[in-house]
Amino acid sequence: QKRPTRRQTTAAMSEKLFTLAEVKKHNKEGDCWMIINNGVYDVSKFAKFHPGGKKIILKEGGKDASKKFKMFHGPHVLKKYDKRLKIGTIAKAKL
C-alpha cells in the first residue's frame, strides 16, 4: 500500500468540513451544493452545463445525491470534476 504524498496529506488535513444543515441551505439556482460520497460539491455554476439539464441538479441541491449520482454516472465522472467542484466533506455526526 502506497503512503500518501505530502501534498495529499496536506490537502486532506486542510479540507473544509460541512454539516448537513449547512449543505441544506444551498438548494437553489445560483447557490447549489450537493453531497456525493461524503464529498460536498458546489454545483452552482455547473448546473447550467449539466448534460441532463440543470433541473435535476437543482432538484438534488442541498441533499445527499450519492444514490442518484451512481445510478447515472460512473466513478470517472466524479474524478473529472472533483478538483473544480469539491469544496469539502460532510462532517460525521457525533453519537
Disulfide bonds with the S-S distance in Angstrom:
none
